[in-house]
Amino acid sequence: MCELIYMVSESRLDTPIWYETEHVNYFVPEGTNCVYLQLPEVEVVSNIEKELFKALDSPLNSPPLKELVGTHYRRGDSIFILVDDNTRPNIHTRALLPLLEKKLTEYGVDKSDIKIMIATGTHTPPTSAQIKKSILKELYEEWKDRLWVHDCDDLPNHEHLGFSSVGTPILIDKRVLSGCIIIPLSDSEYHYFAGVAGSVKLFVPGVSGRKTVRVNHSRIFDMNTGFKPECRMGNIRNNISIQDIREIVQILMENHKKTVFVIDTIIHKDQFVNIFAGTPLDIHENGLKVLSKIRNITIKEKADLVIISKPSVNFYQAGKGMNAASFAVKQGGQIVLLAGCQEGIGPDDYLETMNRIKDLPLQEAMQWVIKNKCSETTFEIGIQNAVDLLRILQMTEGEVYVYSTLDPHLLQEPFRVKSLEIDKDPQEALRVFVDDFLTKKPGALVCVFEDYNILALASNEKKQ
């Protein structure tokens, strides 16, 4: 389990968080009733190459990769490596790609047959410049001629493989299906409605058609609670979205005889702490098992004020920070989020939807969005964040604050989110806010998250 840390420096508590690449600290007054939720120190992988090769030779519930190559590969066949797009850090991608290529060539695979597919899901396909800057960096020149980018709207490049048991149409990128072996290269992490990201999610939404994603994601909503209670961070049990995705991957393997070998990592404080390989469902469950040990914190009670940061290129991505904070804030409490959002809001549908319901009461607005924007035919990526934001605004009675590069009027008008004083540096802005908050609510409980990947579980609430 993670630790609760109480530390003091001068007249302010030692509660460091990040604003993008800037360390921000000493903003909570000494003597405050404050809990600092901190990720634990975990033994890191000392030799990444050795650990990877061990995983390839001793995978979970799968023959070793060498054996799969010997059975399924013939010169001229493609082996597709699925990698994350530019919305993810890709620490694991850059570290493992050269090592995996080295091993595959040792197994007899021609280098020209080893290809990358960037699993964009329904995100805008990245440009060559974005791929070089944010995904491959120094590896770009080596891979640029063996690199494909998924486009969920390029229908001729998708194959319809039937339906899942709950009726989700299975549309998968034909180029990936042409591979004799498919190797998702993932880093498992908690996901705010699918429970756990990584492994199976490199297929859906990763290399799926828009209709597959739209139908799958449209099932997560509840008219009263926003997301269905099971569709939450850290949970895959009875989670209709992720269970559907897991079944689709199983259908690919069993009904369509696709050979899938997942290589998965757990990145903790930018360091590798686990590298595993094997079959998709086993790897997905293993990711949850490992994450629950290093991400879950039990808190005695929910806080009056939660302060959290989420490094984010846009406000849409920053929503994951608000979602994590919502587990730790009490009804009527307040949330402060630090997120740069240098590229603006994010998906156009997110902004357009919030503009459409800006004058409706919060509960009515949330229900309008679910009814009109979240069906199998209308859902678009970004809309789920509108639902979750409206839920959180109801929980906090509209007391959500953001420190970012965004125009405060833009945040306030359609999103109903308030801004900290952006003319101050983040430390000073937080000091002013926290001091004012405690003046109005002396004795209030303040909770500061070191990292948005922490899952706070209140001890007085039964874990589902």
Kinemage of the C-alpha trace (Angstrom):
@kinemage 1
@onewidth
@group {chain A} dominant
@subgroup {mainchain}
@vectorlist {calphas} color= white
{ca met a 1} P 0.000 0.000 0.000
{ca cys a 2} L 1.029 3.625 -0.468
{ca glu a 3} L 2.113 5.755 2.471
{ca leu a 4} L 0.484 8.762 4.125
{ca ile a 5} L 3.271 11.309 4.634
{ca tyr a 6} L 3.182 14.202 7.084
{ca met a 7} L 6.174 16.566 6.787
{ca val a 8} L 6.868 20.179 7.702
{ca ser a 9} L 9.280 22.830 6.375
{ca glu a 10} L 9.347 26.305 7.911
{ca ser a 11} L 5.735 27.512 8.015
{ca arg a 12} L 4.462 25.308 5.179
{ca leu a 13} L 4.009 21.563 4.839
{ca asp a 14} L 6.184 19.554 2.457
{ca thr a 15} L 3.606 18.377 -0.105
{ca pro a 16} L 5.343 18.443 -3.515
{ca ile a 17} L 3.315 18.138 -6.708
{ca trp a 18} L 4.033 18.981 -10.338
{ca tyr a 19} L 2.852 21.667 -12.683
{ca glu a 20} L 3.955 20.156 -15.978
{ca thr a 21} L 7.772 19.981 -15.530
{ca glu a 22} L 7.870 22.392 -12.584
{ca his a 23} L 8.024 21.201 -8.983
{ca val a 24} L 5.513 23.042 -6.770
{ca asn a 25} L 5.745 22.788 -2.966
{ca tyr a 26} L 5.165 24.483 0.397
{ca phe a 27} L 1.681 25.861 -0.192
{ca val a 28} L -0.246 24.314 2.746
{ca pro a 29} L 0.235 26.114 6.107
{ca glu a 30} L 1.846 24.281 8.990
{ca gly a 31} L -0.752 23.023 11.443
{ca thr a 32} L -3.292 22.277 8.721
{ca asn a 33} L -5.233 19.029 9.002
{ca cys a 34} L -3.549 17.654 5.878
{ca val a 35} L -2.955 14.244 4.328
{ca tyr a 36} L -0.342 13.830 1.615
{ca leu a 37} L -0.983 10.793 -0.576
{ca gln a 38} L 2.364 9.577 -1.844
{ca leu a 39} L 3.327 6.758 -4.162
{ca pro a 40} L 5.465 4.156 -2.405
{ca glu a 41} L 9.066 3.439 -3.202
{ca val a 42} L 9.125 0.262 -5.271
{ca glu a 43} L 12.081 -1.823 -6.386
{ca val a 44} L 12.854 -0.866 -9.971
{ca val a 45} L 14.012 -3.122 -12.775
{ca ser a 46} L 17.800 -2.896 -12.659
{ca asn a 47} L 18.422 -4.456 -16.075
{ca ile a 48} L 15.632 -3.780 -18.580
{ca glu a 49} L 17.153 -5.951 -21.311
{ca lys a 50} L 17.557 -8.934 -18.990
{ca glu a 51} L 14.030 -8.556 -17.598
{ca leu a 52} L 12.492 -8.263 -21.056
{ca phe a 53} L 14.304 -11.301 -22.417
{ca lys a 54} L 13.246 -13.267 -19.334
{ca ala a 55} L 9.619 -12.311 -20.005
{ca leu a 56} L 9.886 -13.347 -23.672
{ca asp a 57} L 11.231 -16.749 -22.640
{ca ser a 58} L 8.816 -17.321 -19.720
{ca pro a 59} L 5.512 -15.663 -20.632
{ca leu a 60} L 2.176 -15.976 -18.835
{ca asn a 61} L 0.032 -18.745 -20.327
{ca ser a 62} L 1.739 -18.584 -23.738
{ca pro a 63} L 4.521 -20.314 -25.612
{ca pro a 64} L 7.763 -18.286 -25.643
{ca leu a 65} L 8.006 -15.666 -28.374
{ca lys a 66} L 10.795 -17.633 -30.068
{ca glu a 67} L 8.492 -20.624 -30.393
{ca leu a 68} L 5.671 -18.478 -31.801
{ca val a 69} L 8.042 -17.034 -34.409
{ca gly a 70} L 9.181 -20.493 -35.409
{ca thr a 71} L 5.590 -21.683 -35.782
{ca his a 72} L 3.929 -18.706 -37.471
{ca tyr a 73} L 6.553 -16.595 -39.237
{ca arg a 74} L 7.805 -17.086 -42.775
{ca arg a 75} L 10.027 -14.591 -44.577
{ca gly a 76} L 7.872 -11.885 -46.116
{ca asp a 77} L 5.214 -12.134 -43.392
{ca ser a 78} L 4.623 -9.062 -41.232
{ca ile a 79} L 5.009 -8.948 -37.467
{ca phe a 80} L 3.108 -5.932 -36.162
{ca ile a 81} L 4.109 -4.176 -32.952
{ca leu a 82} L 1.261 -2.026 -31.614
{ca val a 83} L 2.417 1.108 -29.797
{ca asp a 84} L 0.692 4.021 -28.060
{ca asp a 85} L 0.111 7.345 -29.780
{ca asn a 86} L 1.359 10.802 -28.860
{ca thr a 87} L -1.140 11.249 -25.993
{ca arg a 88} L 0.885 8.772 -23.892
{ca pro a 89} L 4.416 9.158 -22.467
{ca asn a 90} L 5.825 6.151 -24.419
{ca ile a 91} L 8.745 5.658 -22.028
{ca his a 92} L 8.318 1.918 -22.466
{ca thr a 93} L 8.056 2.176 -26.258
{ca arg a 94} L 11.412 3.867 -26.723
{ca ala a 95} L 13.143 1.607 -24.200
{ca leu a 96} L 11.828 -1.725 -25.451
{ca leu a 97} L 11.532 -1.354 -29.235
{ca pro a 98} L 15.259 -1.709 -30.000
{ca leu a 99} L 15.546 -4.679 -27.618
{ca leu a 100} L 12.510 -6.408 -29.086
{ca glu a 101} L 13.773 -5.866 -32.621
{ca lys a 102} L 17.139 -7.314 -31.610
{ca lys a 103} L 15.487 -10.446 -30.250
{ca leu a 104} L 13.172 -10.921 -33.223
{ca thr a 105} L 16.081 -10.739 -35.660
{ca glu a 106} L 17.950 -13.279 -33.512
{ca tyr a 107} L 14.914 -15.544 -33.924
{ca gly a 108} L 15.314 -15.273 -37.706
{ca val a 109} L 12.848 -12.498 -38.532
{ca asp a 110} L 13.895 -10.256 -41.397
{ca lys a 111} L 14.162 -6.683 -40.150
{ca ser a 112} L 11.973 -5.399 -42.982
{ca asp a 113} L 9.150 -7.648 -41.756
{ca ile a 114} L 9.033 -6.007 -38.299
{ca lys a 115} L 6.559 -3.145 -38.443
{ca ile a 116} L 4.974 -0.624 -36.084
{ca met a 117} L 1.307 0.316 -35.966
{ca ile a 118} L 0.535 3.407 -33.909
{ca ala a 119} L -2.690 2.551 -32.085
{ca thr a 120} L -4.465 5.904 -32.157
{ca gly a 121} L -7.962 4.678 -31.347
{ca thr a 122} L -10.253 7.553 -32.304
{ca his a 123} L -7.602 10.215 -31.681
{ca thr a 124} L -6.449 12.354 -34.582
{ca pro a 125} L -3.641 10.437 -36.338
{ca pro a 126} L -0.317 12.055 -35.400
{ca thr a 127} L 1.829 13.726 -38.038
{ca ser a 128} L 5.372 12.582 -38.807
{ca ala a 129} L 6.644 15.498 -36.737
{ca gln a 130} L 4.505 14.470 -33.759
{ca ile a 131} L 5.601 10.859 -34.057
{ca lys a 132} L 9.227 11.937 -34.021
{ca lys a 133} L 8.812 14.423 -31.170
{ca ser a 134} L 6.476 12.552 -28.817
{ca ile a 135} L 6.601 8.832 -29.616
{ca leu a 136} L 9.828 7.572 -31.190
{ca lys a 137} L 12.217 10.523 -30.799
{ca glu a 138} L 15.735 9.253 -31.596
{ca leu a 139} L 14.276 5.982 -32.960
{ca tyr a 140} L 12.275 7.701 -35.681
{ca glu a 141} L 14.819 7.443 -38.499
{ca glu a 142} L 15.249 3.729 -37.818
{ca trp a 143} L 11.527 2.989 -38.030
{ca lys a 144} L 10.016 5.642 -40.315
{ca asp a 145} L 9.824 3.328 -43.349
{ca arg a 146} L 8.258 0.490 -41.339
{ca leu a 147} L 5.652 2.572 -39.588
{ca trp a 148} L 1.874 2.753 -40.051
{ca val a 149} L -0.676 4.950 -38.306
{ca his a 150} L -4.170 3.712 -37.532
{ca asp a 151} L -7.089 5.836 -38.706
{ca cys a 152} L -10.449 4.814 -37.250
{ca asp a 153} L -12.350 6.525 -40.080
{ca asp a 154} L -10.476 4.815 -42.934
{ca leu a 155} L -13.210 2.212 -43.413
{ca pro a 156} L -11.662 0.399 -46.417
{ca asn a 157} L -8.711 -0.441 -44.147
{ca his a 158} L -10.937 -2.206 -41.617
{ca glu a 159} L -12.317 -5.707 -41.604
{ca his a 160} L -15.680 -6.536 -40.031
{ca leu a 161} L -15.248 -9.637 -37.886
{ca gly a 162} L -18.787 -9.968 -36.561
{ca phe a 163} L -20.152 -8.897 -33.188
{ca ser a 164} L -19.354 -9.389 -29.520
{ca ser a 165} L -21.921 -11.075 -27.279
{ca val a 166} L -23.378 -7.683 -26.314
{ca gly a 167} L -23.624 -6.594 -29.939
{ca thr a 168} L -20.511 -4.491 -30.463
{ca pro a 169} L -19.464 -4.566 -34.147
{ca ile a 170} L -15.851 -5.706 -34.402
{ca leu a 171} L -13.998 -3.544 -36.929
{ca ile a 172} L -10.222 -4.003 -36.834
{ca asp a 173} L -7.463 -2.500 -38.972
{ca lys a 174} L -6.789 -4.935 -41.834
{ca arg a 175} L -3.073 -4.223 -41.790
{ca val a 176} L -2.829 -5.423 -38.201
{ca leu a 177} L -4.888 -8.517 -39.011
{ca ser a 178} L -2.460 -9.328 -41.820
{ca gly a 179} L 0.326 -9.835 -39.305
{ca cys a 180} L 1.386 -13.383 -38.581
{ca ile a 181} L 2.085 -12.270 -35.010
{ca ile a 182} L 0.666 -9.177 -33.296
{ca ile a 183} L 2.679 -7.775 -30.385
{ca pro a 184} L 0.968 -5.048 -28.319
{ca leu a 185} L 3.694 -3.127 -26.481
{ca ser a 186} L 1.948 -1.516 -23.560
{ca asp a 187} L 2.247 0.083 -20.157
{ca ser a 188} L -0.622 -0.841 -17.876
{ca glu a 189} L -2.164 1.992 -15.907
{ca tyr a 190} L -5.437 2.755 -14.213
{ca his a 191} L -8.157 4.101 -16.502
{ca tyr a 192} L -10.976 6.317 -15.317
{ca phe a 193} L -13.834 4.261 -16.804
{ca ala a 194} L -12.287 1.119 -18.332
{ca gly a 195} L -10.611 0.260 -15.026
{ca val a 196} L -7.179 -0.663 -16.377
{ca ala a 197} L -5.589 0.569 -19.597
{ca gly a 198} L -2.889 -1.202 -21.577
{ca ser a 199} L -2.679 -4.647 -23.234
{ca val a 200} L -6.219 -5.295 -24.558
{ca lys a 201} L -6.942 -1.576 -25.079
{ca leu a 202} L -4.312 -1.430 -27.804
{ca phe a 203} L -6.893 -3.344 -29.867
{ca val a 204} L -10.011 -1.485 -28.703
{ca pro a 205} L -9.962 1.411 -29.113
{ca gly a 206} L -6.337 1.228 -30.359
{ca val a 207} L -6.744 -0.272 -33.855
{ca ser a 208} L -10.535 -0.394 -34.081
{ca gly a 209} L -12.990 1.418 -36.298
{ca arg a 210} L -14.907 4.363 -34.880
{ca lys a 211} L -18.166 2.394 -34.777
{ca thr a 212} L -16.583 -0.274 -32.548
{ca val a 213} L -15.391 2.354 -30.089
{ca arg a 214} L -18.633 4.319 -30.235
{ca val a 215} L -20.805 1.301 -29.430
{ca asn a 216} L -18.473 0.019 -26.695
{ca his a 217} L -18.089 3.360 -24.939
{ca ser a 218} L -21.790 4.221 -25.168
{ca arg a 219} L -22.551 1.488 -22.635
{ca ile a 220} L -20.728 3.080 -19.696
{ca phe a 221} L -23.368 5.713 -18.889
{ca asp a 222} L -26.059 5.951 -16.219
{ca met a 223} L -28.673 8.718 -16.202
{ca asn a 224} L -28.358 9.267 -12.449
{ca thr a 225} L -24.689 8.635 -11.683
{ca gly a 226} L -22.992 9.646 -14.948
{ca phe a 227} L -20.833 6.563 -15.364
{ca lys a 228} L -22.170 3.202 -14.239
{ca pro a 229} L -20.693 2.432 -10.791
{ca glu a 230} L -18.705 -0.502 -12.173
{ca cys a 231} L -17.133 1.678 -14.883
{ca arg a 232} L -14.523 3.316 -12.716
{ca met a 233} L -10.821 3.647 -12.080
{ca gly a 234} L -9.168 0.405 -10.968
{ca asn a 235} L -12.178 -1.869 -11.533
{ca ile a 236} L -12.715 -4.455 -14.291
{ca arg a 237} L -15.277 -6.603 -12.467
{ca asn a 238} L -18.699 -6.300 -14.141
{ca asn a 239} L -17.284 -3.315 -16.051
{ca ile a 240} L -19.202 -3.580 -19.311
{ca ser a 241} L -16.728 -1.535 -21.352
{ca ile a 242} L -13.542 -3.419 -20.510
{ca gln a 243} L -15.226 -6.830 -20.388
{ca asp a 244} L -16.522 -6.235 -23.916
{ca ile a 245} L -13.018 -5.251 -25.032
{ca arg a 246} L -11.526 -8.352 -23.438
{ca glu a 247} L -14.081 -10.527 -25.241
{ca ile a 248} L -13.318 -8.876 -28.581
{ca val a 249} L -9.620 -9.676 -28.181
{ca gln a 250} L -10.528 -13.248 -27.268
{ca ile a 251} L -12.682 -13.486 -30.408
{ca leu a 252} L -9.737 -12.327 -32.523
{ca met a 253} L -7.585 -15.088 -31.096
{ca glu a 254} L -10.063 -17.958 -30.896
{ca asn a 255} L -12.471 -17.384 -33.778
{ca his a 256} L -10.071 -15.716 -36.193
{ca lys a 257} L -6.886 -17.546 -35.128
{ca lys a 258} L -4.795 -14.422 -34.611
{ca thr a 259} L -1.556 -14.931 -32.715
{ca val a 260} L -1.205 -12.231 -30.057
{ca phe a 261} L 1.723 -11.902 -27.690
{ca val a 262} L 1.534 -8.944 -25.300
{ca ile a 263} L 4.571 -7.278 -23.775
{ca asp a 264} L 3.468 -5.154 -20.843
{ca thr a 265} L 5.216 -2.874 -18.409
{ca ile a 266} L 4.390 -1.032 -15.211
{ca ile a 267} L 6.010 2.403 -15.108
{ca his a 268} L 6.254 3.895 -11.625
{ca lys a 269} L 7.756 7.347 -11.119
{ca asp a 270} L 9.174 7.100 -14.657
{ca gln a 271} L 10.957 3.840 -13.799
{ca phe a 272} L 10.243 0.270 -14.885
{ca val a 273} L 9.040 -1.845 -11.972
{ca asn a 274} L 7.599 -4.779 -13.945
{ca ile a 275} L 7.967 -6.283 -17.404
{ca phe a 276} L 5.696 -9.183 -18.303
{ca ala a 277} L 4.697 -10.971 -21.482
{ca gly a 278} L 1.996 -13.433 -22.425
{ca thr a 279} L -1.617 -13.716 -23.508
{ca pro a 280} L -3.731 -10.538 -23.474
{ca leu a 281} L -6.276 -11.416 -20.789
{ca asp a 282} L -3.687 -12.818 -18.402
{ca ile a 283} L -1.479 -9.777 -18.878
{ca his a 284} L -4.426 -7.422 -18.345
{ca glu a 285} L -5.329 -9.121 -15.062
{ca asn a 286} L -1.697 -9.143 -14.016
{ca gly a 287} L -1.535 -5.402 -14.606
{ca leu a 288} L -4.480 -4.854 -12.259
{ca lys a 289} L -2.886 -7.084 -9.623
{ca val a 290} L 0.392 -5.162 -9.675
{ca leu a 291} L -1.211 -1.725 -9.868
{ca ser a 292} L -3.501 -2.356 -6.903
{ca lys a 293} L -0.423 -2.906 -4.724
{ca ile a 294} L 1.319 0.319 -5.689
{ca arg a 295} L -1.529 2.704 -6.581
{ca asn a 296} L -4.246 2.099 -3.964
{ca ile a 297} L -4.376 4.119 -0.749
{ca thr a 298} L -6.948 3.707 1.998
{ca ile a 299} L -7.945 7.050 3.505
{ca lys a 300} L -9.799 7.399 6.821
{ca glu a 301} L -12.210 10.000 5.485
{ca lys a 302} L -12.811 12.105 2.427
{ca ala a 303} L -11.396 15.603 2.317
{ca asp a 304} L -12.894 19.081 2.233
{ca leu a 305} L -10.255 20.140 -0.295
{ca val a 306} L -8.306 17.962 -2.727
{ca ile a 307} L -5.277 19.331 -4.590
{ca ile a 308} L -3.976 17.316 -7.534
{ca ser a 309} L -1.912 17.790 -10.688
{ca lys a 310} L -2.201 16.112 -14.067
{ca pro a 311} L 0.420 16.874 -16.741
{ca ser a 312} L -1.829 17.390 -19.758
{ca val a 313} L -1.578 18.714 -23.291
{ca asn a 314} L -5.252 19.701 -23.138
{ca phe a 315} L -8.219 20.062 -20.793
{ca tyr a 316} L -9.702 16.786 -22.024
{ca gln a 317} L -6.661 14.850 -20.804
{ca ala a 318} L -6.702 16.845 -17.547
{ca gly a 319} L -10.091 15.318 -16.783
{ca lys a 320} L -8.330 12.176 -15.554
{ca gly a 321} L -6.887 14.228 -12.713
{ca met a 322} L -10.313 15.509 -11.689
{ca asn a 323} L -11.670 11.965 -11.822
{ca ala a 324} L -8.918 10.704 -9.487
{ca ala a 325} L -9.544 13.602 -7.110
{ca ser a 326} L -13.261 12.796 -6.997
{ca phe a 327} L -12.536 9.563 -5.104
{ca ala a 328} L -11.040 11.558 -2.225
{ca val a 329} L -13.330 14.612 -1.968
{ca lys a 330} L -16.437 14.668 0.174
{ca gln a 331} L -19.835 15.831 -1.056
{ca gly a 332} L -19.705 19.623 -1.128
{ca gly a 333} L -15.916 19.664 -1.015
{ca gln a 334} L -13.569 21.443 -3.418
{ca ile a 335} L -11.013 20.300 -6.014
{ca val a 336} L -7.965 22.199 -7.273
{ca leu a 337} L -6.245 20.854 -10.389
{ca leu a 338} L -2.916 21.944 -11.860
{ca ala a 339} L -2.689 21.166 -15.605
{ca gly a 340} L -0.868 23.091 -18.324
{ca cys a 341} L -3.280 22.378 -21.227
{ca gln a 342} L -0.944 24.114 -23.701
{ca glu a 343} L -2.870 22.724 -26.684
{ca gly a 344} L -6.240 23.965 -25.538
{ca ile a 345} L -9.446 22.088 -24.755
{ca gly a 346} L -9.145 18.887 -26.800
{ca pro a 347} L -11.838 17.201 -28.907
{ca asp a 348} L -14.224 19.659 -30.583
{ca asp a 349} L -17.245 17.629 -29.451
{ca tyr a 350} L -16.284 18.196 -25.819
{ca leu a 351} L -16.364 21.987 -26.176
{ca glu a 352} L -19.436 22.009 -28.421
{ca thr a 353} L -21.377 19.826 -25.996
{ca met a 354} L -20.487 21.947 -22.974
{ca asn a 355} L -21.562 25.058 -24.864
{ca arg a 356} L -24.861 23.400 -25.716
{ca ile a 357} L -25.787 22.730 -22.057
{ca lys a 358} L -24.088 25.649 -20.324
{ca asp a 359} L -27.375 27.180 -19.140
{ca leu a 360} L -28.968 23.966 -17.834
{ca pro a 361} L -28.843 22.894 -14.166
{ca leu a 362} L -26.037 20.387 -13.595
{ca gln a 363} L -28.122 17.212 -13.214
{ca glu a 364} L -30.368 18.158 -16.112
{ca ala a 365} L -27.298 18.992 -18.212
{ca met a 366} L -25.699 15.618 -17.483
{ca gln a 367} L -28.863 13.759 -18.386
{ca trp a 368} L -29.237 15.773 -21.604
{ca val a 369} L -25.710 14.839 -22.641
{ca ile a 370} L -26.259 11.143 -21.931
{ca lys a 371} L -29.611 11.103 -23.752
{ca asn a 372} L -28.546 13.118 -26.796
{ca lys a 373} L -24.801 12.518 -27.153
{ca cys a 374} L -24.047 9.086 -25.724
{ca ser a 375} L -25.987 6.602 -27.813
{ca glu a 376} L -24.489 3.981 -30.110
{ca thr a 377} L -25.042 6.314 -33.051
{ca thr a 378} L -24.146 9.691 -31.500
{ca phe a 379} L -21.249 9.088 -29.108
{ca glu a 380} L -17.922 10.714 -29.913
{ca ile a 381} L -14.705 10.613 -27.907
{ca gly a 382} L -14.661 13.571 -25.542
{ca ile a 383} L -18.316 13.369 -24.597
{ca gln a 384} L -17.588 11.041 -21.671
{ca asn a 385} L -15.534 13.809 -20.091
{ca ala a 386} L -18.501 16.152 -20.266
{ca val a 387} L -20.556 13.619 -18.320
{ca asp a 388} L -17.844 13.054 -15.738
{ca leu a 389} L -17.150 16.767 -15.297
{ca leu a 390} L -20.839 17.441 -14.714
{ca arg a 391} L -20.915 14.634 -12.133
{ca ile a 392} L -17.914 16.109 -10.334
{ca leu a 393} L -19.399 19.610 -10.443
{ca gln a 394} L -22.513 18.242 -8.758
{ca met a 395} L -20.399 16.496 -6.125
{ca thr a 396} L -18.420 19.656 -5.375
{ca glu a 397} L -21.401 22.000 -5.800
{ca gly a 398} L -19.502 23.790 -8.552
{ca glu a 399} L -16.272 24.227 -6.591
{ca val a 400} L -13.677 22.991 -9.097
{ca tyr a 401} L -10.631 25.185 -9.702
{ca val a 402} L -7.898 24.885 -12.328
{ca tyr a 403} L -4.475 26.481 -12.692
{ca ser a 404} L -3.542 26.326 -16.378
{ca thr a 405} L -2.613 28.296 -19.486
{ca leu a 406} L -6.252 28.350 -20.594
{ca asp a 407} L -8.372 31.477 -20.771
{ca pro a 408} L -10.284 31.667 -17.462
{ca his a 409} L -13.398 32.876 -19.296
{ca leu a 410} L -13.348 29.773 -21.522
{ca leu a 411} L -13.184 27.534 -18.467
{ca gln a 412} L -15.892 29.417 -16.588
{ca glu a 413} L -18.403 30.009 -19.368
{ca pro a 414} L -19.033 26.594 -20.952
{ca phe a 415} L -17.222 24.308 -18.463
{ca arg a 416} L -18.307 25.982 -15.189
{ca val a 417} L -14.788 25.551 -13.837
{ca lys a 418} L -13.098 28.369 -11.961
{ca ser a 419} L -9.471 29.447 -12.357
{ca leu a 420} L -6.770 30.187 -9.817
{ca glu a 421} L -4.962 33.489 -10.259
{ca ile a 422} L -2.951 32.805 -13.410
{ca asp a 423} L -0.940 36.018 -13.063
{ca lys a 424} L 0.793 34.374 -10.094
{ca asp a 425} L 3.222 31.460 -10.247
{ca pro a 426} L 1.628 28.130 -9.262
{ca gln a 427} L 3.074 28.076 -5.754
{ca glu a 428} L 1.848 31.581 -4.939
{ca ala a 429} L -1.547 30.931 -6.539
{ca leu a 430} L -1.960 27.798 -4.411
{ca arg a 431} L -0.841 29.603 -1.242
{ca val a 432} L -3.385 32.371 -1.759
{ca phe a 433} L -6.160 29.877 -2.496
{ca val a 434} L -5.406 27.500 0.395
{ca asp a 435} L -4.997 30.311 2.920
{ca asp a 436} L -8.323 31.801 1.879
{ca phe a 437} L -10.008 28.396 1.983
{ca leu a 438} L -8.744 27.673 5.514
{ca thr a 439} L -9.769 31.126 6.709
{ca lys a 440} L -13.315 30.342 5.654
{ca lys a 441} L -13.161 26.686 6.814
{ca pro a 442} L -10.744 26.398 9.772
{ca gly a 443} L -9.989 22.791 10.661
{ca ala a 444} L -10.936 21.513 7.211
{ca leu a 445} L -9.218 18.373 5.939
{ca val a 446} L -6.910 19.001 2.990
{ca cys a 447} L -5.711 16.117 0.807
{ca val a 448} L -2.791 16.561 -1.594
{ca phe a 449} L -2.043 13.939 -4.276
{ca glu a 450} L 1.586 13.429 -5.231
{ca asp a 451} L 0.395 11.685 -8.422
{ca tyr a 452} L -2.926 11.466 -10.255
{ca asn a 453} L -2.504 7.705 -10.734
{ca ile a 454} L -3.269 7.128 -7.049
{ca leu a 455} L -6.622 5.523 -6.290
{ca ala a 456} L -7.952 6.786 -2.941
{ca leu a 457} L -10.316 4.337 -1.236
{ca ala a 458} L -12.265 5.638 1.764
{ca ser a 459} L -12.147 3.093 4.599
{ca asn a 460} L -15.814 3.697 5.470
{ca glu a 461} L -16.975 2.760 1.983
{ca lys a 462} L -17.325 -0.863 0.950
{ca lys a 463} L -15.047 -1.669 -1.972
{ca gln a 464} L -17.073 -3.075 -4.868
